[in-house]
Amino acid sequence: MQAEDTTPSQYSALSSSLHHVLLDLHQNSYPHVPNPPQCKKRASVALVLRVRPTYNHRPDRSSLPQNDTSAPVADQLNSFFSQPWVQNGDPEALFIKRASRVGDRWTGHVALPGGKRDPEDVDDRAAAIREASEEVGLDLTTDDCIYVGNLPERVVTSSWGSVPLMVLCPYVFLLTGSDSPVLELQPDEVASTHWVSLNVLLSPSSRTVEHVDMTQRLSSTGGLMARLASRAMMGYMQFSAISLRPTETLQCSVNLKRNLATVQPTSWLQRCRSVVCKSQQSSNQAPPLLLWGLTLGILADFLDMLPPHTAVQLWKYPNFTAPDLRFLVNLVTYRLRKRNIHQIKFGARRRPSDTAIDGETAALPVVEVHEKDDRNHAGIGGLGIGRYYGPSDKNPDGSSYAVGIMLRGYYQKIRLALYIFVAWRMAMGSVAALCAWRYIRRRLTRDA
């Protein structure tokens, strides 16, 4: 059953648009991003695409043509998308849900197959291919897989900071078979895999928010009381997300057995703490499958290449759930958000051939990176979006990714809003305490 109702004409239109986008990605690669100073780590992820046949346009598997790997990639793409079952099929992307691991920044997150580059990897693409094989048992070097190209590389930084952690390199692969590939999940890395229709990823009805407890970092320093005090002031932080409705899901049987074997009854104190702190690990209900953060940042630009080109427009700025803080953040960031959105619409992101890539300038050399450069400043502690140290989008010849442009300077403004907010709360608390003291003093004087 498909994730949502879609007419055959919509399938055909999306398949045709995907064909043009993949051709453009192959012909106009994004530039290589070198490691910034004091950062040696690199990681790669694989955006694996396939086309699922629809019921009324099932292919004759006995007569399917073999992909000619000796032909140019453009010819391979043209041959694949010329098939009727592909033209009327449902394009999908592969996601993984990471296994829960202590100390992992992305524990339990929806992500793309991938991981850190090892010394034996000849390049970043080789790292993506190796990780896909190790994590989900998918061989991206076979004849029925086409390597298309790359998406913008970016530098992932620490939470709300400018300390670089690694350079992340996304690569796009297309499976040409009509059958679902057999996957073998690595239990220590992957809890489940999910094939999700691009129609779901593009649908406005799939947009939602993820609530993140930004006070968890206080649990190891200030303890539970400091965490509760901060929660009472700020609430949760909201991040743009997509609710995934997979067409096909594979659960890791080993992880399921481990979860069943390790389930222990919780005490009343643990249950109360779970209610107060909204601990996801203590919840008895499975959380919804949400795409957000770093992976959504990667997918946003790719999805925006596809009609109706609204993926970035549907993306929402991070904010807080506390009403007064939320209002203050909106007020402080109003002009910045308007300016950044204006740059997205009328700046460097031109759309030749119905795509979001400037084919003439995407392969320009990377500009020199300065340590004080705050372009596309963002982190991963709930933020998820990294930095792209490519050609400046302020330059007419530059190309950058849209979410990075929209976030430029945003978190600096959030810091300012938080400082104002804390000062305001302290001032109001002091005024309230002074009024209470005067009231008690008058009552004591009157009684005396």
N, C-alpha and C positions, 0 to 999 in steps of 0.2 A: 504494500500500500504506500502511495506517495505521501510525503509529509504534508502537502497542502494541494488543493485542487488547482490544476493548471491546464489550460486548454492546449491542444496540439499546436496551434499557431504560436503560442508563447514559447513552447519548447523549441520550435523551429527558429524563431527569432533569436532566442538566447544562444542556441547552438551556432547560428551564423555569426552573432556578435563575438562569441568566444573564439571562433575561428580567426576573425580579424585581429582580435586582441593578442592571441598567441603568435600570430605572424609578426605583429609589430614588436612584441617582446623579444622574439628571436632576432629580428633585424636591427633592433636598437637596444643594445644591452646597457644596463646602468654601470657607472664607473666603479672601479675597485676603490674601496675605502681602506687606507692603511691604518694600523693601530695608532692611537694617540699616545703621547708620552706616558710612561709608567703603566702601560696596559699591554700585556702580551697575549692574552687569551682571545681566541676566535671560536665562534660556534656557527653551525650551519643547520638550516631546517629545509625540509622538502614539502612544497605545496604539490600534492599528488592529485591530479584531476582524472576523471573518467567520464564516460557517457553511458548512462543506464538505459537500455532499450525500453520503450514503452510497450504496453500490451498489444496495441494495434499495429505496431511496426517492429515486430520481432524479426531478427535476422535469421537467415538460413546458415547456421553455424558450419554446415558441411562445405559451404562454398564461399566462406569469408576469405577475402584476399589477405595475403601475408604482408606485413609491413616491410617495405624495401629499405633496409637500414643503409644501403649503399647510396641511396638517392639523397639529394640535399634535404635539409630539414623542412624547408618551405614546401617542397614537393611531397614529402611525407604527410605534412599537415593538410595540404590540399587534397591528397588522395583519401585520407581518413574522413575528412568532413564532407566529401562528395558522396558518401554512402547514404542511402535513404534512411536507414535505421539510426544513423548518427544525426542527420538533419532533424529528425523527429524525436530524438532521445532527450533525456534529462541530464544535463551536466552536473557532476557532483565533485565534492572535495573531501579528502580524507583528514580526519582529526583524531587525535588520541586524547585520552584522559589520563593524566600522569598518576602513577601510584603514590599513595601517601607515604612520605618519608620525612623523618625528623631532620630539620636543618636545611631542607630544600626550599628555596625561595618560591618555587612554582609547584609545590606539592598539591596534588589534586586538581590542578588547573587543566583546562582544555587547551591543547597546543597542537603544533604540527610536529611530525616525526623529525627528530634531530637531536643534536648535542654538540659537545665541545670537540674541536679539532684535535686529533692526536698527532704526535710527531711523524708517524708513518704515513699520514695522509698527504698525497702529493699536492693537493690544493683544497680550497674550501668546498668545492662541489663534491670532491671525493669523500669529504667528511659527511656531507648530507646523505650520499649514497650508502656509506657504511652504516651510519646511524639508523637509516630506514630499514636496512637489512637486520641489524641487531635488535632493534626495538620491536618491529612488527613482522619481521621475516619477509619483507617485500624487496625483491631484486629489481632495481631500477636500471640495470644494464642489459636486460634482455631485449630481444628483437621487437617485442610488443610494447615497448616503452620508448617514448620520444623525449629527449631532453630539449626543452623549449628555450629557456633563458633564465635570467635572474630578475629579482625585484630589488628595490633600493636597499643597499647595505646601511646599517646604522650602528652607532655606538650605544650600548646599553649602560646606563649609569646607576649608581646607588640611589636609594629612595630620597627624593627631593634634593639630591646633591649633584655635584658635578664630577664625582669620582668615577672614572670609567671602569667598568667591570670586564667588558668584552666587546668585540665587534661581531654583530649578528648578520649572517649572510643567507638570504632566502633564495631558493631555486625552484623552478617550476618544471614539473614532469607531467606528461600525458600518457595514460594507459590506452592502448588501442584495441584491447580485447573487449568482447561483449559480455563475458562472464566475470563474476566477481573474483578477484584474486584470493588465493588461499593465504591467510595471515596467521602468523605464529607470534603470540605476544610474549615479550620478555617480562616475567612477573615482577621483577624488582624495579622496572621502569614504567610499565604501562598497565593501567587497570582495565582499560577498554578502548576499542576503536569504534569510530562512527563515520559513516558516509552520509554527508549532508548535501542536499540539493542546493545549487547556486540560487535557485528561485527563493528558497527559504532565507538565505543570507542576504538577498536583495530586498526582501519584503519588509515594508514599514511595520507590519503587524508583528514581526519577530523582534523588534527593538524593545529593549528593556534596560534596567540598570542593575548593577551589582553593588551591594552594600558591603563595605569593607571597614573592619574595626582598626582604625589607625592608632588606637591606644595600646595595642598588643605589645609594642616595643617597650612600654612602661612596666610590664609585668616583671621583667628581670631586674629593673632598677628601682622604681618607685613602689612596686608591689601592687596588690589588688586595690587598695584604697586610692592610690594615685590614679590607677586606671579607671576606677569608677568615677572619680572626680572629673577627670578629663572627658569621660563619656558623657557625663551630665552636662558639661559645657558645650562640647562640639557635636555630640551624637555620632552618627556614622558618616563615612564619606561615600558618595555615590559616583559610580563610573559607568560610562556607556557600555552596553553589552548587547549581544544577540542571543536570543533563546533558540537553541538548536533543536530541531525535530528530525532526527536521523531517519533515513530510509532503511539503513542496515546497521546493526550494532553487534559487536563481538565482545563478550566479557571474558576476562582472564579467569579461568577456572581456579587457578592456584590462589589468586587474590580472594576469590569468593570463599574458598575453604578457609583461608587464613582469617578472614573477617568473622566467619561464623565461629571459628575456634577461639577467637580472642574476645568475643563479646562477653562483658562482665556486668553484673548489676551495679548500678551507681547508687551511692549513698544519697540521703536527702540533702546533704550539704553540697555535693557535686551537682545535683539537679538544680538547686537554687542558684548556684554559681553559673550554671549553663543558661538559665533563664535570664540572669542579669547581664552576663557577658556575651550572650548569643554565640557561645562557642560552637563552631561548626563541627568539631570533632566529637562533641558530646551529644549532638542531635541524633535522634532515632530515625529521622526522616531523611531520605536521600535528597541531596540538594539538586536543584534544576541544573541542566546541562547548559552552561553559559559560556559564550565566547567573549572575552574582554581582555583588557590590558595589552600586553606585548603582542600577542597573536592577533588581536583585533587591529592593532596598529599596522601590522604587516598586511592583513587582508583588506583594510579600508581602501588603500590606493588601488589594489587589484580589482576590487569590486566596483570602484568608481569608474574604472575603464569601461564597464559594461552598462548598457542602457538600463534604467533612465538616468544614469550618472548622478545618483542621489545618495550614494553610500556615505560620502563624507558629510553631506548635508544632514543626514540622519544621525550622525555622530554628535553626542552631547558633551559639553564641557563638564569636567569633574566638579563636584560641589559637596556641601555638607547637608545633613538632615536637620540640624538645629535651625529653626526659622530665622532667628536674628542673625546668626552667622551666615546663613545662606543669602539673606538679603544684603549683608555687608559685602560678601564676595561678589555678588552680581553688580553691586554699585561700584566697587573698586575696579573691576575688570571690564566694565561696560565698553569703554572706548577702545581698549586693547582688543577685545573680541570682535568688535566691528571692523577694526583695521585689519586684523588677521584674516577674517572671512572675506573682506574686500580683496585682499591679495590672492586668495584662492580663486575667486571668481574672475578677476581681471588681471592677475599678475602672470607668473611664469607657467601656470598650468593651462596651457592651450590644448585643444583637443583635435588635432588633425585626424582625419579618417575615423571619427567617432570613437577615439580612444583618449585616455588622459595622459599620453606620453608625448613629449616633444621629440620627435624622431631625429630632428636635425642637431640637437644639442645634448642628448642624453649621455653620449659617450665622451664628453669633455673630461680632461684630466681633473683630478681632485685638487682643490685649492689647499694651500698650506693651512694647517690647523694650529691655532694659538690656544694656550691654556685658559685664557680669559674669554674665549669665544663661547657665548651662551646661546648660539643659534640652535633652535629646536631643543631647548633645555627641558628634559623630563627624566624621570627615573622609573624604577620598577616596583617599589614598595606599595603595591596597590595601583600605581600609576600605569606601569606596564609599557609605556612608549619610550623608546630609546632616542638617541640623537643621531642625525645623519650629517656627517661631516663632508658632504659633497659640495658641488658648485652652489654658490649662494643663489637662492631664488630671488634675491633683490636685484641680481644681475639679469638683464633680459635674456642672456644666453644660458642661464642656469636652470637646473631642474632639481626639485626636491620633493619630498612626499608630503601630502596635504595635511595629515594629522600633525606632523612636526611643525608646519607653518602655523597652524591654528594654535598650537601650544606655546609658540615662542613668547617668552616673557610671562606666561600665565601663572606659573608657580611662584615666581618672584612676587607677583601681585597677591597671590594667596598668602604668602608669608606676611606681607604688609597687612592684609586683612586680619590675619590671626593676631598680629601684634596689637592692632587697634581693638580687636575684639576682647583680648585678655585685659588690656588697659581699661576698656569700657566696663567689663564685668567687675574688675577690682575697684574702679571708681564707684560704681553703683553699690557694690558690697560695702565699701567704706561709708558711703552716705547712709545706707540702710542701718549699718552698725551704729553710726553717730546718732541717727534719729532714735534708734531703740535705746541707746544709752541715755539720751536726754529725757526720753519719756519715762524710763525707769527712775532716773534721778528726780524728776518732778514728782512722781508718785511717792518716792521715799521721803522727800521733803514735805509733801502734803500730809503724809501719815504721821510724820514726826511732830 
